[in-house]
């Protein structure tokens, strides 16, 4: 089953709708969607390595626009939309605990979440809800998301065939590692805040 999912994702990555899907997933992942865009980015770059830069740009721009949506949710719709999203991630009571700290150190938190498997969308909502300086928020989002997507894309471009062979040979292991990182990111939210 995992092999079929991998093959399907690789085939989707080569369709004419792949870039739109990549942009859409990158956008919604930054504000509320739990699955990272790497799920599409990796097979797309492996499928067409010459487009690595284009795919990184799509991911980065869409992700930053989505982060601004997350910021707006926190700033303007925290009670109606932001709190339920934070409740989904188990952080509905964390707001008061971290608001003051976050306005001082939140830029570093956003940078950390932008680069790591930590759920970025939680900090985009916190940023808007606590009133983190918008310029700081955008700057660290550009740096963090750009670093993440450009680095992943460049590595896949540069080392594509060996990485593809490694992925195909170790699909089960990589899926397990991905799930551990994903679940670990959500678990980290519970303990960090």
Rosetta silent file (secondary structure, phi, psi, omega in degrees, C-alpha in Angstrom):
SEQUENCE: XXXXXXXXXXXXXXXXXXXXXXXXXXXXXXXXXXXXXXXXXXXXXXXXXXXXXXXXXXXXXXXXXXXXXXXXXXXXXXXXXXXXXXXXXXXXXXXXXXXXXXXXXXXXXXXXXXXXXXXXXXXXXXXXXXXXXXXXXXXXXXXXXXXXXXXXXXXXXXXXXXXXXXXXXXXXXXXXXXXXXXXXXXXXXXXXX
SCORE:     score description
SCORE:     0.000 S_00000001
   1 L     0.000  -42.726  178.419    0.000    0.000    0.000 S_00000001
   2 H   -61.257  -39.348  178.479    2.834    2.398    0.851 S_00000001
   3 H   -63.500  -40.014  178.921    4.428    1.680   -2.519 S_00000001
   4 H   -65.664  -41.058  178.131    1.164    2.503   -4.311 S_00000001
   5 H   -63.303  -42.791  177.924    0.871    5.778   -2.407 S_00000001
   6 H   -61.386  -48.307 -179.910    4.483    6.634   -3.284 S_00000001
   7 H   -61.597  -39.967  179.102    3.920    5.795   -6.963 S_00000001
   8 H   -64.323  -44.574  179.290    0.698    7.824   -6.996 S_00000001
   9 H   -62.644  -42.878  177.723    2.444   10.836   -5.421 S_00000001
  10 H   -62.462  -39.025  179.330    5.289   10.577   -7.925 S_00000001
  11 H   -70.346  -37.631  176.548    2.806   10.453  -10.801 S_00000001
  12 H   -62.742  -37.532 -178.834    0.882   13.446   -9.383 S_00000001
  13 H   -62.389  -20.017 -178.490    4.143   15.340   -9.150 S_00000001
  14 L  -101.000    2.172 -179.372    4.508   15.071  -12.926 S_00000001
  15 L   -82.260  168.759 -179.776    0.981   16.273  -13.817 S_00000001
  16 L   -74.063  -12.341  179.296    0.124   19.716  -15.085 S_00000001
  17 L   -96.949   -0.345 -174.170   -1.723   20.452  -11.808 S_00000001
  18 H   -60.741  -43.510 -178.065    1.231   19.635   -9.545 S_00000001
  19 H   -65.475  -38.751  177.235    2.434   23.219   -9.124 S_00000001
  20 H   -64.797  -42.387  178.581   -1.052   24.433   -8.195 S_00000001
  21 H   -64.115  -41.616  178.918   -1.391   21.599   -5.685 S_00000001
  22 H   -61.637  -45.582  177.967    2.049   22.397   -4.261 S_00000001
  23 H   -63.180  -42.819 -179.449    1.122   26.058   -3.859 S_00000001
  24 H   -64.443  -45.939  179.609   -2.229   25.225   -2.297 S_00000001
  25 H   -64.901  -40.935  178.640   -0.771   22.756    0.198 S_00000001
  26 H   -62.365  -39.205 -179.502    2.041   25.196    1.072 S_00000001
  27 H   -66.424  -53.716 -174.337   -0.506   27.961    1.630 S_00000001
  28 H   -73.146  -26.208  178.917   -2.946   26.051    3.829 S_00000001
  29 H   -65.637  -28.215 -177.889   -0.224   24.235    5.787 S_00000001
  30 L   -78.376  -11.723 -178.649    1.027   27.554    7.150 S_00000001
  31 L  -122.641  -30.265  179.536   -2.300   28.436    8.719 S_00000001
  32 L  -158.048  -19.117 -174.100   -4.258   25.283    9.541 S_00000001
  33 L   -80.925  133.004 -173.587   -3.506   22.137    7.494 S_00000001
  34 L   -79.971  -14.609 -174.980   -1.483   19.451    9.342 S_00000001
  35 L   -95.980  126.875 -177.502    0.389   17.871    6.380 S_00000001
  36 L   -73.293  155.183 -179.170    3.593   19.645    5.242 S_00000001
  37 L   -68.170  -13.087  179.040    4.193   20.562    1.578 S_00000001
  38 H   -57.662  -26.524  179.365    7.302   18.351    1.532 S_00000001
  39 H   -59.126  -34.417  175.348    4.946   15.479    0.721 S_00000001
  40 H   -96.246  -38.021 -176.871    4.548   17.019   -2.753 S_00000001
  41 H   -57.531  -47.461 -175.952    7.781   19.004   -2.993 S_00000001
  42 H   -60.354  -52.540  179.613   10.069   15.998   -2.663 S_00000001
  43 H   -67.296  -28.596  178.919    8.515   13.871   -5.414 S_00000001
  44 H   -67.362  -44.727  178.699    8.108   16.907   -7.673 S_00000001
  45 H   -66.606  -40.976  178.119   11.788   17.801   -7.475 S_00000001
  46 H   -63.718  -32.642 -179.036   12.768   14.158   -7.880 S_00000001
  47 H   -75.300  -39.761  179.677   10.481   13.907  -10.894 S_00000001
  48 L  -136.646   81.501 -173.327   11.751   17.106  -12.583 S_00000001
  49 H   -61.227  -29.428 -178.667   15.030   18.105  -10.959 S_00000001
  50 H   -65.719  -17.672 -178.891   15.659   21.032  -13.305 S_00000001
  51 H   -97.593   16.680 -175.927   12.639   22.822  -11.747 S_00000001
  52 H   -56.132  -41.656 -177.862   13.966   22.672   -8.171 S_00000001
  53 H   -66.742  -43.730  178.471   14.306   26.456   -7.901 S_00000001
  54 H   -59.809  -45.488 -179.438   10.810   27.079   -9.252 S_00000001
  55 H   -65.223  -38.606  177.748    9.294   24.587   -6.805 S_00000001
  56 H   -64.535  -40.013  178.371   11.177   26.131   -3.871 S_00000001
  57 H   -64.781  -45.461  178.865    9.912   29.587   -4.858 S_00000001
  58 H   -58.200  -49.479  179.509    6.319   28.316   -5.124 S_00000001
  59 H   -58.481  -47.097 -175.383    6.558   26.657   -1.703 S_00000001
  60 H   -65.973  -50.420 -178.474    8.139   29.679   -0.061 S_00000001
  61 H   -63.132  -47.222 -179.279    5.796   32.334   -1.471 S_00000001
  62 H   -63.773  -38.452  179.895    2.650   30.271   -0.893 S_00000001
  63 H   -65.700  -40.708  179.398    3.789   29.361    2.612 S_00000001
  64 H   -68.276  -40.317  175.335    4.432   32.990    3.552 S_00000001
  65 H   -62.358  -41.027  175.867    1.045   34.038    2.176 S_00000001
  66 H   -64.902  -35.546  177.235   -0.525   31.229    4.190 S_00000001
  67 H   -64.369  -36.544  176.428    1.404   32.376    7.256 S_00000001
  68 H   -65.822  -34.501  173.709   -0.142   35.819    6.813 S_00000001
  69 H   -64.255  -44.362  176.479   -3.556   34.119    6.804 S_00000001
  70 H   -59.411  -42.743  177.482   -2.587   32.367   10.043 S_00000001
  71 H   -60.404  -45.296  179.577   -1.468   35.714   11.476 S_00000001
  72 H   -64.023  -38.524  176.654   -4.806   37.280   10.431 S_00000001
  73 H   -59.099  -46.108  179.098   -6.710   34.393   12.025 S_00000001
  74 H   -66.190  -40.090 -175.564   -4.886   35.068   15.265 S_00000001
  75 H   -75.872  -40.339 -171.268   -5.246   38.855   15.052 S_00000001
  76 H  -113.461  -23.539 -174.760   -8.847   39.160   13.905 S_00000001
  77 L  -127.429   29.008 -174.311  -10.555   35.801   14.343 S_00000001
  78 H   -56.773  -48.179 -175.956   -8.801   34.333   17.361 S_00000001
  79 H   -69.208  -38.793 -175.675  -11.956   33.545   19.327 S_00000001
  80 H   -86.080  -35.831 -177.636  -13.998   32.161   16.429 S_00000001
  81 H  -117.843  -45.063 -175.894  -11.349   30.391   14.363 S_00000001
  82 H   -60.774  -47.950 -179.630   -7.972   30.640   16.100 S_00000001
  83 H   -60.770  -44.375  177.103   -9.019   29.055   19.405 S_00000001
  84 H   -62.457  -35.854  177.607  -10.620   25.989   17.745 S_00000001
  85 H   -66.694  -44.886  177.824   -7.508   25.447   15.616 S_00000001
  86 H   -64.338  -35.359  176.811   -5.299   25.757   18.694 S_00000001
  87 H   -63.644  -37.648  177.475   -7.683   23.423   20.548 S_00000001
  88 H   -58.551  -36.918  179.542   -7.223   20.891   17.754 S_00000001
  89 L   -92.128    7.371  175.727   -3.509   20.977   18.479 S_00000001
  90 L    76.841   24.197 -175.316   -4.118   20.873   22.247 S_00000001
  91 L  -121.703   22.789 -176.911   -2.991   24.451   22.909 S_00000001
  92 L   -64.178  -27.482 -178.876   -6.215   26.317   23.697 S_00000001
  93 L   -95.882   -1.200 -174.929   -5.079   27.163   27.246 S_00000001
  94 L   -81.626  -15.225 -172.076   -1.542   28.134   26.357 S_00000001
  95 H   -55.935  -53.964 -177.614   -2.335   31.613   25.099 S_00000001
  96 H   -62.674  -35.002 -177.158   -2.217   33.480   28.406 S_00000001
  97 H   -66.191  -32.338 -172.039    0.890   31.599   29.499 S_00000001
  98 H  -112.455   -4.969 -173.139    2.975   32.595   26.528 S_00000001
  99 H   -57.274  -49.645 -179.292    1.628   35.942   25.288 S_00000001
 100 H   -65.965  -48.027  178.782    4.154   38.147   27.121 S_00000001
 101 H   -58.628  -41.980 -174.067    7.084   35.818   26.525 S_00000001
 102 H   -64.812  -38.541  179.959    6.062   35.418   22.915 S_00000001
 103 H   -67.381  -21.939  175.995    6.074   39.125   22.113 S_00000001
 104 H   -86.420  -45.086 -172.356    9.686   39.265   23.311 S_00000001
 105 H  -113.899    4.674 -173.433   10.999   36.015   21.836 S_00000001
 106 H   -60.012  -32.262  178.217    8.329   35.048   19.282 S_00000001
 107 H   -57.928  -40.766  177.805   10.461   35.857   16.255 S_00000001
 108 H   -66.893  -37.229  178.281   12.843   33.082   17.273 S_00000001
 109 H   -64.380  -43.274  178.264    9.904   30.732   17.769 S_00000001
 110 H   -63.143  -43.539  178.320    8.558   31.498   14.317 S_00000001
 111 H   -60.150  -45.874  178.136   12.000   30.953   12.804 S_00000001
 112 H   -57.889  -48.962 -177.947   12.338   27.626   14.639 S_00000001
 113 H   -68.282  -31.013 -179.088    8.887   26.453   13.498 S_00000001
 114 H   -67.935  -27.297 -175.168    9.483   27.653    9.934 S_00000001
 115 H  -100.117  -28.766 -171.703   12.540   25.432    9.541 S_00000001
 116 L  -102.597  177.609  175.934   11.686   22.350   11.636 S_00000001
 117 L   -73.360   -3.792  176.540    8.849   19.799   11.719 S_00000001
 118 L   -56.058  133.777 -177.039    7.290   21.818   14.589 S_00000001
 119 L   -61.230  102.937 -176.754    3.759   22.814   13.425 S_00000001
 120 H   -58.256  -37.030 -175.459    4.363   26.267   11.962 S_00000001
 121 H   -60.484  -31.395  178.950    0.652   27.084   11.826 S_00000001
 122 H   -62.971  -42.774 -178.728    0.392   27.194   15.630 S_00000001
 123 H   -77.429  -24.493  175.059    2.971   29.986   15.794 S_00000001
 124 H   -67.735  -39.602  178.313    1.454   31.898   12.882 S_00000001
 125 H   -69.243  -45.504  176.830   -1.826   32.054   14.828 S_00000001
 126 H   -57.313  -40.478 -177.871   -0.043   32.892   18.104 S_00000001
 127 H   -60.060  -45.453  178.160    1.849   35.651   16.309 S_00000001
 128 H   -69.232  -41.091 -177.504   -1.336   37.361   15.204 S_00000001
 129 H   -67.625  -34.018 -179.259   -3.154   36.803   18.483 S_00000001
 130 H   -91.716   -6.955  179.393   -0.327   38.228   20.589 S_00000001
 131 L    76.014   31.742  175.335    0.391   41.071   18.177 S_00000001
 132 L   -54.848  138.254 -179.836    3.940   40.040   17.293 S_00000001
 133 L   -49.046  124.859 -174.974    5.472   42.776   15.163 S_00000001
 134 H   -63.607  -38.232  179.009    4.342   42.071   11.597 S_00000001
 135 H   -63.951  -43.525  176.750    7.672   43.065   10.028 S_00000001
 136 H   -60.890  -46.435 -179.741    9.518   40.676   12.366 S_00000001
 137 H   -57.378  -48.907 -179.043    6.994   37.956   11.613 S_00000001
 138 H   -65.651  -44.019 -177.919    7.358   38.330    7.841 S_00000001
 139 H   -60.654  -48.428 -178.756   11.164   38.597    7.973 S_00000001
 140 H   -71.272  -28.142  175.758   11.661   35.443   10.025 S_00000001
 141 H   -67.856  -43.735  178.019    9.046   33.614    7.949 S_00000001
 142 H   -61.356  -46.675 -179.493   10.850   34.505    4.714 S_00000001
 143 H   -64.025  -51.409 -175.307   14.197   33.415    6.168 S_00000001
 144 H   -66.740  -50.145 -179.384   12.912   30.227    7.800 S_00000001
 145 H   -68.304  -39.904  177.112   10.572   28.996    5.086 S_00000001
 146 H   -60.827  -47.437  178.391   12.985   30.003    2.345 S_00000001
 147 H   -56.977  -47.753 -177.803   15.835   28.199    4.071 S_00000001
 148 H   -62.057  -54.173 -173.856   13.765   25.078    4.528 S_00000001
 149 H   -72.983  -36.924  178.207   12.302   24.798    1.029 S_00000001
 150 H   -69.808  -38.590  178.691   15.355   25.985   -0.883 S_00000001
 151 H   -65.888  -47.188  178.556   17.651   23.666    1.057 S_00000001
 152 H   -59.818  -47.484 -178.630   15.403   20.621    0.564 S_00000001
 153 H   -63.752  -43.496 -179.851   14.962   21.413   -3.140 S_00000001
 154 H   -64.373  -43.177  178.401   18.649   22.068   -3.713 S_00000001
 155 H   -61.070  -41.253  178.571   19.681   18.844   -1.972 S_00000001
 156 H   -68.151  -37.277  176.598   17.212   16.893   -4.087 S_00000001
 157 H   -64.697  -48.161 -174.396   18.445   18.631   -7.230 S_00000001
 158 H   -71.105  -40.268 -175.779   22.088   18.070   -6.408 S_00000001
 159 L  -115.338   25.295 -173.020   21.827   14.491   -5.089 S_00000001
 160 H   -46.020  -63.508 -175.545   18.597   13.466   -6.853 S_00000001
 161 H   -58.675  -45.480  177.740   19.247    9.978   -8.236 S_00000001
 162 H   -64.664  -36.113  178.611   20.941    8.590   -5.103 S_00000001
 163 H   -67.732  -41.645  178.901   18.255   10.131   -2.893 S_00000001
 164 H   -61.916  -43.972  177.661   15.511    8.727   -5.085 S_00000001
 165 H   -61.570  -43.894  178.683   17.105    5.267   -4.938 S_00000001
 166 H   -60.693  -45.475  179.546   17.482    5.596   -1.174 S_00000001
 167 H   -60.948  -46.291 -177.325   13.830    6.656   -0.795 S_00000001
 168 H   -66.324  -34.467  179.114   12.586    3.816   -2.960 S_00000001
 169 H   -76.705  -29.639 -173.970   14.677    1.218   -1.101 S_00000001
 170 L  -118.594   34.198 -174.833   13.811    2.562    2.364 S_00000001
 171 H   -56.678  -45.583 -179.387   10.246    3.755    1.852 S_00000001
 172 H   -62.481  -45.324  179.529    8.882    2.057    4.975 S_00000001
 173 H   -63.659  -45.118 -179.182   11.655    3.397    7.191 S_00000001
 174 H   -64.955  -38.102  176.918   11.347    6.914    5.814 S_00000001
 175 H   -62.281  -42.588  178.779    7.585    6.886    6.259 S_00000001
 176 H   -63.269  -44.832  178.915    8.079    5.838    9.881 S_00000001
 177 H   -62.379  -43.390  178.730   10.676    8.583   10.457 S_00000001
 178 H   -59.634  -45.571 -179.326    8.371   11.150    8.828 S_00000001
 179 H   -65.721  -39.086  177.499    5.463   10.087   11.056 S_00000001
 180 H   -62.871  -43.581  178.220    7.659   10.204   14.174 S_00000001
 181 H   -64.937  -41.278  179.582    8.794   13.728   13.260 S_00000001
 182 H   -63.827  -51.546  179.368    5.223   14.811   12.514 S_00000001
 183 H   -64.838  -39.525  177.615    3.833   13.362   15.741 S_00000001
 184 H   -60.563  -38.093  176.994    6.909   14.602   17.616 S_00000001
 185 H   -62.792  -43.698  178.224    6.247   18.124   16.363 S_00000001
 186 H   -67.695  -38.741  177.925    2.687   18.003   17.662 S_00000001
 187 H   -65.608  -36.667  179.142    3.860   16.481   20.952 S_00000001
 188 H   -61.805  -33.740  178.142    6.470   19.231   21.277 S_00000001
 189 H   -58.532  -43.073 -177.260    3.661   21.794   21.152 S_00000001
 190 H   -63.535  -33.443 -174.847    2.133   20.251   24.265 S_00000001
 191 H   -97.610  -24.930  179.704    5.402   20.486   26.206 S_00000001
 192 H   -75.769  -42.866 -179.377    6.919   23.699   24.853 S_00000001
 193 L   -99.699    0.000    0.000    3.842   25.807   25.584 S_00000001
